[in-house]
Amino acid sequence: MAKAAVFIADGSEEVEAITPVDLLRRAKVDVDVVSIMPALEIEASRNVKITADKLIGEISFDDYDLLVLPGGVRGTNNINACEELKKQIKRFNDQGKGIAAICAAPTVFAGMGLLDGKKSTCNPGFWEELRSKGADLVEDSKVVISGNIITSQAMGTSVDFGLALVSYLCGEEAGEELRKNIRFGAI
């Protein structure tokens, strides 16, 4: 069974964190919500409290097939300051294992040089930052998959992002079946 970790921090965007968890779990993917903060409970960007399953120090990254970063400016800044997570993101990328980010969070990948020459997207407010760090920015796609790297634009593309994660881990057929089951998009 595929396994994913969704990393949250104070300031993470609620919908971007929870939607991928929901959709991956509907697809029977084993998902851990992992706090990079000192406590399981974080205060998300709109003051919603989210309780993680585990703390970052309690996990073995080798257990996962995919690492997922929600956006939110403050949450992204907190994630960007987490050196252990960034070290593991680099290792995953070097091994060709899945890494995914939405909204502001693709800037973490860009800052690490992981998007250099890669097709990617993010929140329009960060397009220039991605471009300046060598990303091949795709402005007109809600989700961009470039090998093992999945990026998405914003809260409004969270379902598209979550479905792309399901397709990545479980196959296109599983992603399409889930899309139909949740009645998303054209039916």
Secondary structure, 3 states (H helix, E strand, C coil): CCEEEEEECCCCCHHHHHHHHHHHHHCCCEEEEEECCCCCEEECCCCCEEECCEEHHHCCHHHCCEEEECCCHHHHHHHHCCHHHHHHHHHHHHCCCEEEEECCCHHHHHHCCCCCCCEECCCHHHHHHHHHCCCEECCCCCEEEECCEEEECCHHHHHHHHHHHHHHHHCHHHHHHHHHHCCCCCC
